[in-house]
Amino acid sequence: IIRSVLEALYIVAHFLSPFIPVTAQAMFVALNTPPKAIRSLSSELNLVTGTIVAKRFSFQKYPIPGQEEAKKPVPKVSAKKKKNPNQNKNAPDQPVFTKLDLRVGEITKVWKHPLSETLWCEEIDVGEDAPIQVCSGLQKVYTLEQMQGTRCIVVFNLKASKLGGVLSSGMVLCAKSEDGSTVEFVTPPKDAKNGERIFIEGAEGEAVSSAQVKKRKVWEEVSAKLRTNAELQATYDDSPLLTSAGPCTVKSAKDSPIS
């Protein structure tokens, strides 16, 4: 019975990944088994016999919308409304891509996740006073030496969460071929500076908070339109991801989704 439950969780995690990627990744970490192409999933057994799995699955509790607000007393409102200084900070028609804070980064330190055979832990310089810590499921793809010093694109305003007990404060963008055989970093031009924000032509707007990214499912909406093109450029809805030094690219994974 336990084996059947674990197998079911593994399969379900694949279908949850586009909608709640952090939770799905936590499930793969707990099962100590990386995801695979959906078409290659077996209807019976996918987990390798003898694999050590987590004793307890820990998932983030999602609050019920409006629950906390309902507990607060209703304030008295004067007849004259006060102007909200942040009212126009993010316009209703703001392009959704600009709500994400994608930044040029550089991996400055790498180590193995203490509880996972699929995750690397990294410190990444994104132009702040201190590097951020990120967990990436790339241990089966890149060696520690290959990870060290790699320049990458970081989703900076994702809500921090723990993967296998280790805090991850963002994610790196990678292109993955449709058959799953190739996974590559999306990389900035060599002259782009760490911390520089990625943009697309004709779209402007300030990035929203990590709480808003989660609440409004901004990452899920944007990631559905992230792909590489035939020229190996990373794109959003066919518009190249740009820096002041030029477009972001991959080595060989053309016409592939980015996540």
C-alpha positions as CSV (number, residue, x, y, z in Angstrom):
1,I,0.0,0.0,0.0
2,I,2.8,2.4,0.9
3,R,4.6,1.8,-2.4
4,S,1.4,2.5,-4.3
5,V,0.9,5.8,-2.4
6,L,4.5,6.9,-3.2
7,E,4.1,6.0,-6.8
8,A,0.9,7.9,-7.0
9,L,2.5,11.0,-5.4
10,Y,5.4,10.8,-7.9
11,I,3.1,10.8,-10.9
12,V,0.8,13.5,-9.4
13,A,3.8,15.8,-8.8
14,H,4.5,15.9,-12.6
15,F,1.0,17.3,-13.3
16,L,1.1,19.7,-10.4
17,S,4.5,21.2,-11.5
18,P,3.1,23.8,-14.0
19,F,0.7,25.2,-11.4
20,I,2.6,24.9,-8.1
21,P,6.2,24.3,-9.1
22,V,7.7,24.8,-5.6
23,T,5.4,22.3,-4.0
24,A,6.0,19.8,-6.9
25,Q,9.7,20.2,-6.5
26,A,9.4,19.5,-2.8
27,M,7.6,16.3,-3.6
28,F,10.4,15.2,-5.9
29,V,12.9,16.0,-3.2
30,A,11.0,14.0,-0.6
31,L,10.8,11.0,-2.9
32,N,14.5,11.5,-3.8
33,T,13.7,11.0,-7.4
34,P,14.0,13.6,-10.2
35,P,11.1,14.2,-12.6
36,K,11.1,12.7,-16.1
37,A,9.3,13.4,-19.3
38,I,5.6,12.6,-18.8
39,R,5.5,10.4,-21.9
40,S,8.1,8.1,-20.3
41,L,6.2,7.6,-17.0
42,S,5.2,4.0,-16.3
43,S,1.6,3.3,-15.3
44,E,2.9,0.9,-12.6
45,L,6.4,1.5,-11.2
46,N,8.6,4.6,-11.5
47,L,10.5,4.7,-8.2
48,V,13.7,2.6,-7.9
49,T,13.5,-0.1,-5.3
50,G,15.7,0.8,-2.3
51,T,15.5,4.6,-2.8
52,I,15.5,6.3,0.6
53,V,12.5,8.7,0.9
54,A,11.7,11.4,3.4
55,K,10.0,10.2,6.6
56,R,7.7,13.1,6.5
57,F,6.3,15.3,3.7
58,S,6.2,19.0,4.6
59,F,4.1,21.3,2.5
60,Q,3.6,25.0,2.9
61,K,0.2,26.0,4.4
62,Y,-1.8,28.3,2.0
63,P,-4.0,30.8,3.8
64,I,-7.7,31.1,2.9
65,P,-8.1,34.3,1.0
66,G,-9.7,37.0,3.1
67,Q,-9.5,35.0,6.3
68,E,-7.1,37.4,8.1
69,E,-8.9,40.5,6.8
70,A,-12.2,39.2,8.2
71,K,-10.8,39.1,11.7
72,K,-9.8,42.8,11.6
73,P,-12.2,45.4,12.8
74,V,-13.7,47.6,10.1
75,P,-12.1,51.1,10.3
76,K,-14.2,54.2,10.1
77,V,-13.9,55.9,6.8
78,S,-14.1,59.7,6.5
79,A,-16.2,61.3,3.8
80,K,-13.0,62.6,2.1
81,K,-10.8,59.8,0.7
82,K,-7.1,60.1,1.1
83,K,-4.9,59.5,-1.9
84,N,-3.0,56.2,-1.9
85,P,0.7,57.0,-2.7
86,N,1.1,53.6,-4.3
87,Q,-2.1,53.6,-6.3
88,N,-0.4,54.0,-9.7
89,K,2.7,52.0,-8.9
90,N,1.4,48.9,-10.8
91,A,-1.2,49.8,-13.4
92,P,-4.0,47.3,-14.1
93,D,-2.9,47.0,-17.7
94,Q,0.8,46.5,-16.8
95,P,2.4,43.8,-19.0
96,V,2.5,40.6,-16.9
97,F,6.2,39.9,-17.9
98,T,7.3,43.1,-16.2
99,K,5.8,42.0,-12.9
100,L,8.6,39.4,-12.7
101,D,12.1,40.5,-11.6
102,L,14.4,38.5,-13.8
103,R,18.1,39.4,-13.1
104,V,21.5,38.6,-14.4
105,G,23.3,36.4,-11.9
106,E,26.6,34.6,-11.3
107,I,26.9,31.4,-9.2
108,T,29.7,32.1,-6.7
109,K,29.4,29.0,-4.5
110,V,28.0,25.5,-4.9
111,W,27.5,22.5,-2.6
112,K,25.4,19.3,-2.5
113,H,22.0,19.4,-0.8
114,P,22.3,17.4,2.4
115,L,19.2,15.4,1.9
116,S,18.8,15.2,-1.9
117,E,20.6,13.5,-4.8
118,T,19.0,15.8,-7.3
119,L,19.5,19.3,-5.9
120,W,22.5,21.6,-5.9
121,C,22.6,24.5,-3.4
122,E,24.0,27.7,-4.8
123,E,24.9,31.2,-3.7
124,I,24.3,33.6,-6.6
125,D,25.4,37.2,-7.0
126,V,22.5,39.2,-8.3
127,G,23.9,42.7,-7.6
128,E,22.7,43.0,-4.0
129,D,24.8,43.6,-0.9
130,A,24.9,39.8,-0.3
131,P,24.3,36.8,-2.6
132,I,21.0,34.9,-2.5
133,Q,20.7,31.2,-1.9
134,V,18.9,29.0,-4.4
135,C,18.3,25.2,-4.7
136,S,18.3,23.8,-8.3
137,G,17.4,20.3,-9.5
138,L,20.5,20.1,-11.7
139,Q,22.7,17.6,-9.9
140,K,22.0,14.9,-12.6
141,V,22.8,17.5,-15.4
142,Y,25.8,19.5,-14.2
143,T,28.8,18.7,-12.1
144,L,29.8,20.9,-9.2
145,E,32.7,22.2,-11.3
146,Q,30.4,23.1,-14.2
147,M,28.0,24.9,-11.9
148,Q,30.7,27.0,-10.2
149,G,31.1,30.4,-11.8
150,T,28.2,29.9,-14.3
151,R,26.4,33.1,-15.3
152,C,22.6,32.7,-15.4
153,I,19.2,34.3,-15.2
154,V,17.5,34.3,-11.8
155,V,13.8,34.8,-11.0
156,F,14.5,37.1,-8.1
157,N,11.0,37.9,-6.7
158,L,9.7,34.4,-6.0
159,K,8.6,33.8,-2.4
160,A,11.3,32.0,-0.5
161,S,10.5,28.4,0.4
162,K,12.3,25.4,1.9
163,L,13.3,22.4,-0.4
164,G,14.2,19.5,1.8
165,G,14.8,21.8,4.7
166,V,17.1,24.2,2.8
167,L,15.9,27.7,2.1
168,S,15.6,28.6,-1.6
169,S,15.0,32.3,-2.5
170,G,14.6,32.2,-6.2
171,M,15.2,29.9,-9.2
172,V,17.5,29.8,-12.3
173,L,16.1,29.6,-15.8
174,C,16.9,26.6,-17.9
175,A,15.8,25.4,-21.3
176,K,14.7,21.7,-21.5
177,S,14.2,19.9,-24.8
178,E,10.8,18.4,-25.4
179,D,12.1,14.8,-25.0
180,G,14.0,15.8,-21.8
181,S,17.4,14.8,-23.1
182,T,18.9,18.3,-22.9
183,V,18.9,20.8,-20.1
184,E,20.8,24.1,-20.5
185,F,21.2,27.3,-18.5
186,V,19.8,30.5,-20.1
187,T,22.8,32.7,-20.0
188,P,23.3,36.5,-20.4
189,P,25.8,38.1,-22.7
190,K,29.3,38.3,-21.1
191,D,29.2,42.1,-20.9
192,A,25.9,42.2,-19.0
193,K,26.4,43.1,-15.3
194,N,25.3,41.0,-12.4
195,G,22.0,42.4,-11.0
196,E,20.9,43.9,-14.3
197,R,17.2,43.4,-14.9
198,I,16.0,41.4,-18.0
199,F,13.5,43.2,-20.3
200,I,11.6,42.7,-23.5
201,E,11.1,45.3,-26.2
202,G,8.1,47.6,-25.7
203,A,7.1,46.4,-22.2
204,E,7.6,48.6,-19.1
205,G,6.6,48.3,-15.4
206,E,8.0,47.8,-11.9
207,A,8.3,44.3,-10.6
208,V,5.8,43.3,-8.0
209,S,6.4,41.8,-4.5
210,S,7.0,38.1,-4.0
211,A,3.7,37.9,-2.2
212,Q,1.9,39.3,-5.3
213,V,3.8,37.0,-7.6
214,K,2.5,34.1,-5.6
215,K,-1.0,35.4,-5.1
216,R,-1.5,36.4,-8.8
217,K,0.3,33.3,-10.1
218,V,2.5,35.6,-12.2
219,W,5.3,33.0,-12.6
220,E,2.8,30.4,-13.9
221,E,1.4,32.8,-16.4
222,V,4.8,34.0,-17.7
223,S,6.5,30.6,-17.7
224,A,3.8,29.2,-20.1
225,K,5.2,31.6,-22.8
226,L,8.9,31.2,-22.1
227,R,10.8,29.3,-24.9
228,T,13.9,29.3,-27.0
229,N,13.7,30.1,-30.7
230,A,15.5,28.7,-33.7
231,E,18.3,31.3,-33.2
232,L,18.9,29.9,-29.6
233,Q,17.6,33.1,-28.0
234,A,15.4,32.9,-24.9
235,T,12.0,34.5,-25.6
236,Y,8.8,35.4,-24.0
237,D,5.8,35.2,-26.4
238,D,8.3,35.3,-29.2
239,S,10.0,38.5,-27.9
240,P,13.7,38.0,-27.0
241,L,14.8,38.4,-23.4
242,L,17.2,41.3,-23.5
243,T,20.0,43.0,-21.4
244,S,21.9,46.2,-22.2
245,A,24.5,44.0,-23.8
246,G,22.1,42.0,-26.0
247,P,19.9,38.9,-25.9
248,C,20.0,36.0,-23.5
249,T,20.8,32.6,-25.1
250,V,21.3,28.9,-24.7
251,K,24.0,26.7,-26.3
252,S,21.9,24.2,-28.3
253,A,18.4,23.7,-27.0
254,K,16.4,25.5,-29.7
255,D,12.6,25.6,-29.8
256,S,12.5,24.3,-26.2
257,P,10.4,25.4,-23.2
258,I,12.1,27.4,-20.4
259,S,11.4,26.9,-16.7
